[in-house]
Amino acid sequence: KGTTVSLYLPKATQTPDVEMEDAQPQAFPTGSERVLVVEDNDDLLDLTSAMLTSSGYQVRCARNGAEALWMLQSEEFDLVLSDIVMPNGINGIEVAREARRLNKRIKVLLASGYAGDVLERHQAVGEFPIIDKPFRMSDLAARLRSILHEG
């Protein structure tokens, strides 16, 4: 009626190189720019928004491409961080292109776990910078600073 599993591991003979209590919190690049985050996964949207807000960015969120396009027409943003693959007909590439049409100076960072087919289908390979999901806060912060300060 059941299984019992016992796992025996040997006791470590070495001490760690760095003690946890001595580890310093890592400082991430911060900013104050206005960022539109476009993500159809509510948990990921909340997490990304919280990460950016804690770094000083002014964050607005859109849960799909249509909502993002409406916001881009009614508000000013410095950067759009958008998932590429989204439901309801408007993907991140289309959001990015419309953002650039409305504001030639806006910066774009696309995010995806896998976007190869979508990029090829929309002839967008190399058109926008991409960060792979899942991403770490340190990687996202560094990419944002780099993109916001280029050109």
C-alpha positions as CSV (number, residue, x, y, z in Angstrom):
1,K,0.0,0.0,0.0
2,G,3.0,2.3,-0.1
3,T,6.7,2.8,-0.6
4,T,9.3,3.9,1.8
5,V,12.5,5.3,0.4
6,S,15.6,6.0,2.5
7,L,18.4,8.0,1.2
8,Y,21.8,8.0,3.0
9,L,24.4,10.6,2.0
10,P,27.9,10.8,3.3
11,K,28.7,13.6,5.8
12,A,30.7,16.4,4.1
13,T,34.3,16.5,5.0
14,Q,35.1,20.0,3.7
15,T,33.7,23.3,4.9
16,P,32.2,25.6,2.3
17,D,34.5,28.2,0.8
18,V,32.1,31.1,1.6
19,E,30.0,31.1,4.7
20,M,26.4,32.1,4.1
21,E,26.3,34.7,6.8
22,D,29.4,36.4,5.3
23,A,27.8,36.6,1.8
24,Q,27.1,40.2,0.8
25,P,23.9,41.0,-1.0
26,Q,24.5,41.6,-4.7
27,A,23.9,45.1,-6.0
28,F,22.1,45.3,-9.3
29,P,22.1,48.2,-11.7
30,T,19.1,50.4,-11.0
31,G,17.2,53.0,-13.0
32,S,14.2,55.3,-12.9
33,E,12.9,55.0,-16.4
34,R,9.3,54.2,-17.4
35,V,9.0,50.5,-18.4
36,L,6.0,48.7,-19.9
37,V,6.1,45.0,-19.1
38,V,4.0,42.8,-21.3
39,E,3.4,39.3,-20.1
40,D,0.4,36.9,-20.4
41,N,1.5,34.8,-17.4
42,D,0.2,36.6,-14.3
43,D,2.7,35.1,-11.9
44,L,5.6,36.0,-14.2
45,L,4.2,39.5,-14.8
46,D,3.9,40.1,-11.0
47,L,7.4,38.8,-10.4
48,T,9.0,40.8,-13.2
49,S,7.1,43.9,-12.2
50,A,8.2,43.5,-8.5
51,M,11.9,43.0,-9.6
52,L,11.9,46.2,-11.7
53,T,10.0,48.3,-9.1
54,S,12.4,47.3,-6.4
55,S,15.2,48.5,-8.7
56,G,13.6,51.9,-9.0
57,Y,11.9,51.7,-12.4
58,Q,8.4,53.1,-13.0
59,V,6.6,50.0,-14.1
60,R,3.2,49.6,-15.9
61,C,1.9,46.2,-16.8
62,A,-0.1,44.8,-19.7
63,R,-1.4,41.2,-19.8
64,N,-1.6,40.9,-23.6
65,G,-0.6,42.6,-26.8
66,A,-3.8,44.5,-27.3
67,E,-3.6,46.0,-23.8
68,A,0.0,47.0,-24.5
69,L,-0.8,48.7,-27.8
70,W,-3.5,50.7,-26.1
71,M,-1.1,51.8,-23.3
72,L,1.6,52.7,-25.8
73,Q,-0.8,55.1,-27.6
74,S,-1.9,56.8,-24.3
75,E,1.3,56.9,-22.2
76,E,5.1,57.5,-22.7
77,F,7.6,54.8,-22.0
78,D,11.4,54.6,-22.2
79,L,11.4,50.8,-22.7
80,V,9.1,47.9,-23.5
81,L,9.9,44.5,-22.0
82,S,7.6,42.0,-23.7
83,D,7.1,38.3,-23.9
84,I,7.2,37.2,-27.5
85,V,4.7,34.4,-27.6
86,M,1.3,35.6,-26.4
87,P,-2.3,34.5,-27.1
88,N,-5.1,36.6,-28.7
89,G,-3.3,37.4,-32.0
90,I,-0.8,40.1,-31.0
91,N,2.7,38.8,-30.2
92,G,5.6,40.7,-28.7
93,I,7.3,41.3,-32.0
94,E,4.2,43.2,-33.2
95,V,4.1,45.1,-29.9
96,A,7.7,46.1,-30.3
97,R,7.3,47.2,-33.9
98,E,4.2,49.3,-33.0
99,A,6.1,50.8,-30.1
100,R,8.9,51.9,-32.4
101,R,6.4,53.2,-34.9
102,L,4.8,55.4,-32.2
103,N,8.1,56.4,-30.6
104,K,11.4,56.0,-32.6
105,R,13.5,56.5,-29.4
106,I,11.8,53.8,-27.3
107,K,14.0,50.8,-26.3
108,V,12.8,47.2,-26.6
109,L,13.8,44.0,-24.9
110,L,11.9,40.8,-25.8
111,A,11.7,37.8,-23.5
112,S,11.0,34.2,-24.4
113,G,11.7,30.6,-23.3
114,Y,11.8,29.7,-27.0
115,A,11.0,32.1,-29.9
116,G,12.9,30.7,-32.9
117,D,9.9,29.9,-35.0
118,V,8.1,33.1,-34.2
119,L,11.1,35.2,-35.0
120,E,11.6,33.5,-38.3
121,R,7.9,33.6,-39.2
122,H,7.9,37.4,-38.6
123,Q,11.3,38.0,-40.2
124,A,12.5,39.5,-36.9
125,V,15.7,37.5,-36.3
126,G,18.2,40.1,-34.9
127,E,15.7,43.0,-35.0
128,F,15.3,43.3,-31.2
129,P,17.5,42.2,-28.3
130,I,16.1,39.1,-26.5
131,I,16.6,37.8,-23.0
132,D,16.0,34.1,-22.4
133,K,13.4,32.9,-19.8
134,P,13.8,32.1,-17.1
135,F,16.1,35.1,-16.3
136,R,17.8,36.2,-13.1
137,M,17.3,39.6,-11.7
138,S,21.0,40.3,-12.2
139,D,20.8,39.4,-15.9
140,L,17.7,41.4,-16.4
141,A,19.1,44.5,-14.6
142,A,22.3,44.4,-16.6
143,R,20.5,44.0,-20.0
144,L,18.1,46.9,-19.2
145,R,20.9,49.2,-18.3
146,S,22.9,48.3,-21.4
147,I,19.9,48.8,-23.7
148,L,18.8,52.0,-22.0
149,H,22.2,53.5,-22.4
150,E,23.0,52.4,-25.9
151,G,23.0,54.9,-28.8
